[in-house]
Amino acid sequence: MLTVTRSNGNVTVTDNNGNTFNVTTANVAIENGVVHVIDGVLLP
């Protein structure tokens, strides 16, 4: 499970292990949708 939090204009993603990453670039257009870039790697 991932938890996405928005606070003071910043968006963070927290995984089940408690690792928190920041969204550095949002809404990057690609061929079939959009991508949000984070400053870390999510591992299962």
C-alpha positions as CSV (number, residue, x, y, z in Angstrom):
1,M,0.0,0.0,0.0
2,L,1.2,3.5,-0.8
3,T,0.1,6.7,1.1
4,V,0.2,10.0,-0.8
5,T,0.1,13.2,1.2
6,R,-0.1,16.8,0.1
7,S,1.0,19.5,2.5
8,N,2.0,23.1,1.8
9,G,2.2,22.5,-1.9
10,N,4.5,19.4,-1.5
11,V,3.5,15.9,-2.3
12,T,5.1,12.8,-0.7
13,V,4.6,9.1,-1.2
14,T,5.1,6.7,1.8
15,D,5.3,2.9,1.4
16,N,4.5,0.2,3.9
17,N,8.1,0.2,5.2
18,G,7.8,3.8,6.2
19,N,10.1,5.1,3.4
20,T,9.0,8.5,2.3
21,F,9.8,10.0,-1.1
22,N,9.0,13.5,-2.6
23,V,7.3,14.1,-5.9
24,T,9.9,16.2,-7.7
25,T,8.1,16.6,-11.0
26,A,4.3,16.1,-11.6
27,N,2.3,15.6,-14.7
28,V,4.9,14.7,-17.3
29,A,3.0,13.9,-20.4
30,I,3.8,10.6,-22.1
31,E,2.1,8.8,-25.0
32,N,-0.6,7.1,-23.0
33,G,-0.9,9.2,-19.8
34,V,1.1,11.1,-17.3
35,V,4.0,10.3,-15.0
36,H,4.9,11.8,-11.6
37,V,8.7,11.7,-10.8
38,I,9.8,10.9,-7.3
39,D,13.2,11.1,-5.7
40,G,13.5,7.5,-4.7
41,V,12.8,3.9,-5.8
42,L,9.7,2.1,-4.5
43,L,10.5,-1.6,-3.7
44,P,7.8,-4.3,-3.0
